[in-house]
């Protein structure tokens, strides 16, 4: 009796819902929260691979009020979530192994609303790894993964598939997967070899919807969805319980607004505010804005945007540069150094060491946002000091371990270093130069404390 009661509640989660689909590099936290703000009922993460999750550590980020799953070798955020979305976020998992899938599910089940197994991705990476659409032709393995999760996990388990050319083959697969006890199934109405220019098989989704007794989530209709009303029409055409939207939401996630889509500039501004507040990576932010701008990247403003490298530079184009700068300084003042707390020696054997017995070390973090122009950079200040004294220029020695970098600078016969590891050589050298100019008194400790660069 308890089992059926739980199943009923799980199925309710997927009924009559508009859903942000899993999209590579787009379904990160800022886009998910913005979609919920605009009216989405559920949001999916991008596909997250099981082995990446398994090597991550769970950290409660008190500064951002988030839960972060972090790769301990280089500080990369595998998955970041917030209490705002806890009851509405579905993690889409890339896996081909029931045991690995279960280990991941046990790790995250208290942080998310549900777990979806990706059985529809046609990308080569997924197929070669036996994941995604590769599972469509291995129904026993696919069912085993789903049943293992359903039997051992307290939150709803679903999957997302693509159709076959043959409708009988499709319904046979669906029946096999439904028998595992999943709470819903998402169906993309194209085969694994078809692309957006091909028509979506809405009639196949409708046929399946009428044949099974769990919610069907219709997917693949972005070509015919331009307004909120189109979402309702697509749902009706497919006879589905819910609609999952990818490309239309990627271009403008205010598609979920019942009152109509918002101007693109407003959407980008709203998105960037969330990127600032949740410390989203510049590269991911830029990628998502590019997908919104599309052909507008060829305008003068679009070309200026394409030249941006930092989050602050991107935000400045939409008059949010100062807000970004102040937020980053606030985060730093609260001690959110993040990846700089990661040291490769903690997680892997040391293959090569820097000689540090005669090095003056400081916990000086090079934080790019603190420097508005090149002459202000630590390396530039150190070179200017050399020129003033007419001494030999500094020399840098850099080592890379597990994707992390650390430098020592030699100046006037003495060696200096920051004892933070950086994600690239350039930042590591700037950190070493910062430690050097701090030691030489070329920058005051008060200044570094105020901007969050030094934690001593």
JOCOR-V503540 format. One record per residue. N is the residue number from 1. RES is the residue in one small letter. OMEGA is omega in radians with two decimals (999 if undefined). BURIAL is + if it has 16 or more other ideal C-beta (glycine too) atoms within 10 Angstrom, else -. Layout:
BEGIN
n->N res->RES omega->OMEGA burial->BURIAL
n->N res->RES omega->OMEGA burial->BURIAL
END
This chain:
BEGIN
n->1 res->x omega->3.11 burial->-
n->2 res->x omega->-3.11 burial->-
n->3 res->x omega->-3.10 burial->-
n->4 res->x omega->3.09 burial->-
n->5 res->x omega->3.12 burial->-
n->6 res->x omega->-3.14 burial->-
n->7 res->x omega->-3.12 burial->+
n->8 res->x omega->3.13 burial->-
n->9 res->x omega->3.13 burial->-
n->10 res->x omega->-3.14 burial->+
n->11 res->x omega->3.14 burial->+
n->12 res->x omega->-3.13 burial->-
n->13 res->x omega->-3.01 burial->+
n->14 res->x omega->-3.11 burial->+
n->15 res->x omega->3.08 burial->-
n->16 res->x omega->-3.08 burial->-
n->17 res->x omega->2.93 burial->+
n->18 res->x omega->-2.91 burial->+
n->19 res->x omega->2.98 burial->+
n->20 res->x omega->-3.06 burial->+
n->21 res->x omega->3.04 burial->+
n->22 res->x omega->-3.14 burial->+
n->23 res->x omega->-3.10 burial->+
n->24 res->x omega->3.08 burial->-
n->25 res->x omega->-3.12 burial->-
n->26 res->x omega->-3.03 burial->+
n->27 res->x omega->3.08 burial->+
n->28 res->x omega->-2.94 burial->+
n->29 res->x omega->-3.12 burial->+
n->30 res->x omega->3.14 burial->+
n->31 res->x omega->3.13 burial->+
n->32 res->x omega->-3.12 burial->+
n->33 res->x omega->3.12 burial->+
n->34 res->x omega->3.12 burial->+
n->35 res->x omega->3.07 burial->+
n->36 res->x omega->3.11 burial->+
n->37 res->x omega->-3.11 burial->-
n->38 res->x omega->3.05 burial->+
n->39 res->x omega->3.07 burial->+
n->40 res->x omega->-3.13 burial->+
n->41 res->x omega->3.10 burial->+
n->42 res->x omega->3.09 burial->+
n->43 res->x omega->3.11 burial->+
n->44 res->x omega->2.98 burial->+
n->45 res->x omega->2.89 burial->+
n->46 res->x omega->3.11 burial->+
n->47 res->x omega->3.12 burial->+
n->48 res->x omega->-3.01 burial->+
n->49 res->x omega->-3.03 burial->+
n->50 res->x omega->-3.05 burial->+
n->51 res->x omega->3.05 burial->-
n->52 res->x omega->3.08 burial->-
n->53 res->x omega->-3.03 burial->+
n->54 res->x omega->3.11 burial->-
n->55 res->x omega->-3.12 burial->-
n->56 res->x omega->3.02 burial->+
n->57 res->x omega->-3.12 burial->-
n->58 res->x omega->-3.11 burial->-
n->59 res->x omega->3.03 burial->+
n->60 res->x omega->-3.09 burial->-
n->61 res->x omega->-3.05 burial->+
n->62 res->x omega->3.13 burial->-
n->63 res->x omega->-3.12 burial->-
n->64 res->x omega->-3.04 burial->+
n->65 res->x omega->3.13 burial->-
n->66 res->x omega->2.94 burial->+
n->67 res->x omega->-3.08 burial->+
n->68 res->x omega->2.97 burial->+
n->69 res->x omega->-2.92 burial->+
n->70 res->x omega->3.01 burial->+
n->71 res->x omega->-3.05 burial->+
n->72 res->x omega->-3.13 burial->+
n->73 res->x omega->-3.12 burial->+
n->74 res->x omega->3.08 burial->+
n->75 res->x omega->3.13 burial->+
n->76 res->x omega->3.07 burial->+
n->77 res->x omega->3.08 burial->+
n->78 res->x omega->-3.12 burial->+
n->79 res->x omega->3.07 burial->+
n->80 res->x omega->-3.14 burial->+
n->81 res->x omega->-3.09 burial->+
n->82 res->x omega->3.09 burial->+
n->83 res->x omega->3.13 burial->-
n->84 res->x omega->-3.06 burial->-
n->85 res->x omega->-2.96 burial->+
n->86 res->x omega->-3.10 burial->-
n->87 res->x omega->-3.02 burial->-
n->88 res->x omega->-3.10 burial->+
n->89 res->x omega->3.11 burial->+
n->90 res->x omega->3.06 burial->+
n->91 res->x omega->3.02 burial->+
n->92 res->x omega->-3.03 burial->+
n->93 res->x omega->2.99 burial->+
n->94 res->x omega->-3.07 burial->+
n->95 res->x omega->3.00 burial->+
n->96 res->x omega->-3.04 burial->+
n->97 res->x omega->-3.09 burial->+
n->98 res->x omega->-3.11 burial->+
n->99 res->x omega->3.08 burial->-
n->100 res->x omega->3.13 burial->+
n->101 res->x omega->-3.13 burial->+
n->102 res->x omega->3.11 burial->+
n->103 res->x omega->3.11 burial->-
n->104 res->x omega->-3.12 burial->+
n->105 res->x omega->3.10 burial->+
n->106 res->x omega->3.14 burial->-
n->107 res->x omega->-2.91 burial->+
n->108 res->x omega->-2.94 burial->+
n->109 res->x omega->3.14 burial->+
n->110 res->x omega->-3.10 burial->-
n->111 res->x omega->-3.03 burial->+
n->112 res->x omega->-3.11 burial->+
n->113 res->x omega->-3.12 burial->+
n->114 res->x omega->3.12 burial->+
n->115 res->x omega->3.13 burial->+
n->116 res->x omega->3.09 burial->+
n->117 res->x omega->-3.11 burial->+
n->118 res->x omega->3.08 burial->+
n->119 res->x omega->-3.08 burial->+
n->120 res->x omega->-3.07 burial->+
n->121 res->x omega->-3.11 burial->+
n->122 res->x omega->-3.08 burial->+
n->123 res->x omega->-3.06 burial->-
n->124 res->x omega->-3.14 burial->-
n->125 res->x omega->3.14 burial->-
n->126 res->x omega->-3.08 burial->+
n->127 res->x omega->3.14 burial->-
n->128 res->x omega->3.13 burial->-
n->129 res->x omega->3.14 burial->+
n->130 res->x omega->-3.11 burial->-
n->131 res->x omega->3.04 burial->+
n->132 res->x omega->-3.06 burial->+
n->133 res->x omega->3.07 burial->+
n->134 res->x omega->-3.12 burial->+
n->135 res->x omega->-3.14 burial->+
n->136 res->x omega->-3.12 burial->+
n->137 res->x omega->3.09 burial->-
n->138 res->x omega->-3.03 burial->-
n->139 res->x omega->3.14 burial->+
n->140 res->x omega->3.11 burial->-
n->141 res->x omega->3.14 burial->-
n->142 res->x omega->3.13 burial->+
n->143 res->x omega->-3.14 burial->+
n->144 res->x omega->3.10 burial->-
n->145 res->x omega->-3.10 burial->+
n->146 res->x omega->-3.09 burial->+
n->147 res->x omega->3.10 burial->+
n->148 res->x omega->3.13 burial->+
n->149 res->x omega->-3.13 burial->+
n->150 res->x omega->-3.07 burial->+
n->151 res->x omega->-3.00 burial->-
n->152 res->x omega->-3.06 burial->-
n->153 res->x omega->-3.02 burial->+
n->154 res->x omega->-3.11 burial->-
n->155 res->x omega->-3.09 burial->+
n->156 res->x omega->3.08 burial->+
n->157 res->x omega->3.12 burial->+
n->158 res->x omega->2.99 burial->+
n->159 res->x omega->3.11 burial->+
n->160 res->x omega->-3.09 burial->+
n->161 res->x omega->2.92 burial->+
n->162 res->x omega->-3.12 burial->+
n->163 res->x omega->2.97 burial->+
n->164 res->x omega->3.04 burial->+
n->165 res->x omega->-3.10 burial->-
n->166 res->x omega->-3.09 burial->-
n->167 res->x omega->3.13 burial->-
n->168 res->x omega->3.13 burial->-
n->169 res->x omega->3.12 burial->-
n->170 res->x omega->-3.09 burial->+
n->171 res->x omega->3.08 burial->+
n->172 res->x omega->3.11 burial->-
n->173 res->x omega->-3.12 burial->+
n->174 res->x omega->-3.14 burial->+
n->175 res->x omega->3.13 burial->-
n->176 res->x omega->-3.11 burial->-
n->177 res->x omega->3.14 burial->+
n->178 res->x omega->-3.12 burial->+
n->179 res->x omega->3.12 burial->-
n->180 res->x omega->-3.14 burial->+
n->181 res->x omega->3.14 burial->+
n->182 res->x omega->-3.05 burial->+
n->183 res->x omega->3.14 burial->+
n->184 res->x omega->3.07 burial->+
n->185 res->x omega->3.07 burial->+
n->186 res->x omega->-3.09 burial->+
n->187 res->x omega->3.02 burial->+
n->188 res->x omega->-3.00 burial->+
n->189 res->x omega->3.03 burial->+
n->190 res->x omega->3.08 burial->+
n->191 res->x omega->-3.08 burial->+
n->192 res->x omega->3.12 burial->+
n->193 res->x omega->-3.12 burial->-
n->194 res->x omega->-3.08 burial->+
n->195 res->x omega->-3.03 burial->-
n->196 res->x omega->-3.14 burial->-
n->197 res->x omega->3.09 burial->-
n->198 res->x omega->-3.14 burial->-
n->199 res->x omega->3.07 burial->-
n->200 res->x omega->-3.11 burial->+
n->201 res->x omega->-3.12 burial->+
n->202 res->x omega->-3.10 burial->+
n->203 res->x omega->3.10 burial->-
n->204 res->x omega->3.10 burial->+
n->205 res->x omega->3.14 burial->+
n->206 res->x omega->3.12 burial->+
n->207 res->x omega->-3.14 burial->-
n->208 res->x omega->3.13 burial->+
n->209 res->x omega->-3.12 burial->+
n->210 res->x omega->-3.05 burial->-
n->211 res->x omega->-3.06 burial->-
n->212 res->x omega->-3.00 burial->-
n->213 res->x omega->3.01 burial->-
n->214 res->x omega->-3.12 burial->+
n->215 res->x omega->3.02 burial->+
n->216 res->x omega->3.11 burial->+
n->217 res->x omega->-3.09 burial->+
n->218 res->x omega->-3.11 burial->+
n->219 res->x omega->3.08 burial->+
n->220 res->x omega->-3.05 burial->+
n->221 res->x omega->-3.05 burial->+
n->222 res->x omega->3.11 burial->+
n->223 res->x omega->-3.09 burial->-
n->224 res->x omega->-3.13 burial->-
n->225 res->x omega->3.09 burial->+
n->226 res->x omega->-3.13 burial->-
n->227 res->x omega->3.10 burial->-
n->228 res->x omega->3.13 burial->+
n->229 res->x omega->3.11 burial->-
n->230 res->x omega->3.09 burial->+
n->231 res->x omega->-3.13 burial->+
n->232 res->x omega->3.11 burial->-
n->233 res->x omega->3.14 burial->-
n->234 res->x omega->3.10 burial->+
n->235 res->x omega->-3.13 burial->+
n->236 res->x omega->3.13 burial->-
n->237 res->x omega->-3.08 burial->+
n->238 res->x omega->-3.10 burial->+
n->239 res->x omega->-3.00 burial->+
n->240 res->x omega->3.08 burial->+
n->241 res->x omega->-3.05 burial->+
n->242 res->x omega->3.13 burial->+
n->243 res->x omega->3.09 burial->+
n->244 res->x omega->-3.03 burial->+
n->245 res->x omega->3.14 burial->+
n->246 res->x omega->-2.98 burial->+
n->247 res->x omega->3.14 burial->+
n->248 res->x omega->3.12 burial->+
n->249 res->x omega->3.10 burial->+
n->250 res->x omega->-3.13 burial->+
n->251 res->x omega->-3.13 burial->+
n->252 res->x omega->-3.02 burial->+
n->253 res->x omega->3.00 burial->+
n->254 res->x omega->2.98 burial->+
n->255 res->x omega->-3.13 burial->+
n->256 res->x omega->-3.12 burial->+
n->257 res->x omega->3.13 burial->+
n->258 res->x omega->-3.11 burial->-
n->259 res->x omega->3.10 burial->-
n->260 res->x omega->-3.11 burial->-
n->261 res->x omega->3.11 burial->+
n->262 res->x omega->3.06 burial->+
n->263 res->x omega->-3.04 burial->-
n->264 res->x omega->3.13 burial->-
n->265 res->x omega->3.11 burial->-
n->266 res->x omega->3.14 burial->-
n->267 res->x omega->3.13 burial->+
n->268 res->x omega->3.12 burial->+
n->269 res->x omega->3.11 burial->-
n->270 res->x omega->3.14 burial->+
n->271 res->x omega->-3.10 burial->+
n->272 res->x omega->3.09 burial->+
n->273 res->x omega->3.13 burial->+
n->274 res->x omega->3.07 burial->+
n->275 res->x omega->3.10 burial->+
n->276 res->x omega->-3.02 burial->+
n->277 res->x omega->3.13 burial->+
n->278 res->x omega->3.01 burial->+
n->279 res->x omega->-3.13 burial->+
n->280 res->x omega->-3.09 burial->+
n->281 res->x omega->3.14 burial->-
n->282 res->x omega->-3.09 burial->+
n->283 res->x omega->3.12 burial->-
n->284 res->x omega->3.11 burial->+
n->285 res->x omega->-3.12 burial->+
n->286 res->x omega->3.13 burial->+
n->287 res->x omega->-3.11 burial->-
n->288 res->x omega->3.12 burial->+
n->289 res->x omega->3.07 burial->+
n->290 res->x omega->3.13 burial->-
n->291 res->x omega->3.06 burial->+
n->292 res->x omega->-3.07 burial->+
n->293 res->x omega->-3.09 burial->+
n->294 res->x omega->-3.08 burial->-
n->295 res->x omega->3.11 burial->-
n->296 res->x omega->3.04 burial->-
n->297 res->x omega->-3.13 burial->-
n->298 res->x omega->3.09 burial->-
n->299 res->x omega->3.11 burial->-
n->300 res->x omega->3.12 burial->-
n->301 res->x omega->3.12 burial->-
n->302 res->x omega->3.13 burial->+
n->303 res->x omega->3.08 burial->-
n->304 res->x omega->3.10 burial->-
n->305 res->x omega->-3.09 burial->+
n->306 res->x omega->3.12 burial->-
n->307 res->x omega->-3.06 burial->-
n->308 res->x omega->3.11 burial->+
n->309 res->x omega->-3.08 burial->-
n->310 res->x omega->3.09 burial->+
n->311 res->x omega->-3.14 burial->+
n->312 res->x omega->3.12 burial->+
n->313 res->x omega->3.10 burial->+
n->314 res->x omega->-3.08 burial->+
n->315 res->x omega->-3.12 burial->+
n->316 res->x omega->-3.13 burial->+
n->317 res->x omega->3.10 burial->+
n->318 res->x omega->3.05 burial->+
n->319 res->x omega->3.13 burial->-
n->320 res->x omega->-3.08 burial->+
n->321 res->x omega->-3.12 burial->+
n->322 res->x omega->3.09 burial->-
n->323 res->x omega->3.11 burial->+
n->324 res->x omega->-3.11 burial->+
n->325 res->x omega->-3.12 burial->+
n->326 res->x omega->3.12 burial->-
n->327 res->x omega->-3.12 burial->+
n->328 res->x omega->3.08 burial->+
n->329 res->x omega->3.09 burial->+
n->330 res->x omega->3.13 burial->-
n->331 res->x omega->-3.12 burial->+
n->332 res->x omega->-3.14 burial->+
n->333 res->x omega->3.10 burial->-
n->334 res->x omega->3.07 burial->-
n->335 res->x omega->-3.12 burial->-
n->336 res->x omega->3.10 burial->+
n->337 res->x omega->3.04 burial->+
n->338 res->x omega->-3.01 burial->+
n->339 res->x omega->-3.11 burial->+
n->340 res->x omega->3.08 burial->+
n->341 res->x omega->-3.11 burial->-
n->342 res->x omega->3.09 burial->+
n->343 res->x omega->-3.08 burial->-
n->344 res->x omega->-3.13 burial->+
n->345 res->x omega->-3.12 burial->-
n->346 res->x omega->-2.96 burial->-
n->347 res->x omega->-3.12 burial->-
n->348 res->x omega->3.12 burial->-
n->349 res->x omega->3.12 burial->-
n->350 res->x omega->-3.11 burial->-
n->351 res->x omega->-3.13 burial->-
n->352 res->x omega->-3.10 burial->-
n->353 res->x omega->2.93 burial->-
n->354 res->x omega->3.05 burial->-
n->355 res->x omega->-3.03 burial->-
n->356 res->x omega->-3.06 burial->-
n->357 res->x omega->-3.13 burial->-
n->358 res->x omega->-3.09 burial->-
n->359 res->x omega->2.99 burial->+
n->360 res->x omega->-3.06 burial->-
n->361 res->x omega->3.02 burial->+
n->362 res->x omega->3.03 burial->+
n->363 res->x omega->3.13 burial->+
n->364 res->x omega->3.14 burial->+
n->365 res->x omega->3.03 burial->+
n->366 res->x omega->-3.11 burial->+
n->367 res->x omega->-2.96 burial->+
n->368 res->x omega->-3.08 burial->-
n->369 res->x omega->-3.13 burial->+
n->370 res->x omega->-3.04 burial->+
n->371 res->x omega->-3.03 burial->+
n->372 res->x omega->-3.11 burial->-
n->373 res->x omega->-3.10 burial->-
n->374 res->x omega->-3.13 burial->-
n->375 res->x omega->-3.13 burial->-
n->376 res->x omega->-3.07 burial->-
n->377 res->x omega->-3.13 burial->+
n->378 res->x omega->3.13 burial->+
n->379 res->x omega->3.13 burial->+
n->380 res->x omega->3.12 burial->-
n->381 res->x omega->-3.14 burial->+
n->382 res->x omega->3.09 burial->+
n->383 res->x omega->3.12 burial->-
n->384 res->x omega->3.12 burial->-
n->385 res->x omega->3.10 burial->+
n->386 res->x omega->-3.13 burial->-
n->387 res->x omega->3.13 burial->-
n->388 res->x omega->-3.12 burial->-
n->389 res->x omega->-3.09 burial->-
n->390 res->x omega->3.11 burial->-
n->391 res->x omega->3.11 burial->-
n->392 res->x omega->3.12 burial->-
n->393 res->x omega->3.14 burial->-
n->394 res->x omega->3.07 burial->+
n->395 res->x omega->-3.08 burial->-
n->396 res->x omega->3.04 burial->+
n->397 res->x omega->-3.05 burial->-
n->398 res->x omega->3.08 burial->+
n->399 res->x omega->3.09 burial->+
n->400 res->x omega->3.07 burial->-
n->401 res->x omega->3.08 burial->+
n->402 res->x omega->3.07 burial->+
n->403 res->x omega->3.10 burial->-
n->404 res->x omega->-3.05 burial->+
n->405 res->x omega->3.04 burial->+
n->406 res->x omega->-3.08 burial->+
n->407 res->x omega->2.95 burial->+
n->408 res->x omega->3.10 burial->+
n->409 res->x omega->3.07 burial->+
n->410 res->x omega->3.14 burial->+
n->411 res->x omega->3.09 burial->+
n->412 res->x omega->3.08 burial->-
n->413 res->x omega->3.13 burial->-
n->414 res->x omega->-3.05 burial->-
n->415 res->x omega->-3.07 burial->+
n->416 res->x omega->3.12 burial->+
n->417 res->x omega->2.87 burial->+
n->418 res->x omega->3.13 burial->+
n->419 res->x omega->2.96 burial->-
n->420 res->x omega->3.04 burial->+
n->421 res->x omega->-3.08 burial->+
n->422 res->x omega->-3.09 burial->+
n->423 res->x omega->3.06 burial->+
n->424 res->x omega->-3.06 burial->-
n->425 res->x omega->-3.10 burial->-
n->426 res->x omega->-3.12 burial->+
n->427 res->x omega->3.11 burial->+
n->428 res->x omega->3.11 burial->+
n->429 res->x omega->3.10 burial->+
n->430 res->x omega->3.11 burial->+
n->431 res->x omega->3.10 burial->+
n->432 res->x omega->3.11 burial->+
n->433 res->x omega->3.11 burial->+
n->434 res->x omega->3.10 burial->+
n->435 res->x omega->-3.13 burial->+
n->436 res->x omega->-3.09 burial->+
n->437 res->x omega->3.04 burial->+
n->438 res->x omega->3.11 burial->+
n->439 res->x omega->-3.10 burial->+
n->440 res->x omega->3.13 burial->-
n->441 res->x omega->3.13 burial->-
n->442 res->x omega->3.05 burial->-
n->443 res->x omega->-3.07 burial->+
n->444 res->x omega->3.12 burial->-
n->445 res->x omega->-3.12 burial->-
n->446 res->x omega->-3.14 burial->-
n->447 res->x omega->-3.12 burial->-
n->448 res->x omega->3.08 burial->+
n->449 res->x omega->-3.09 burial->-
n->450 res->x omega->-3.13 burial->-
n->451 res->x omega->3.04 burial->+
n->452 res->x omega->-3.10 burial->+
n->453 res->x omega->-3.09 burial->+
n->454 res->x omega->-3.04 burial->+
n->455 res->x omega->-3.12 burial->-
n->456 res->x omega->999 burial->-
END
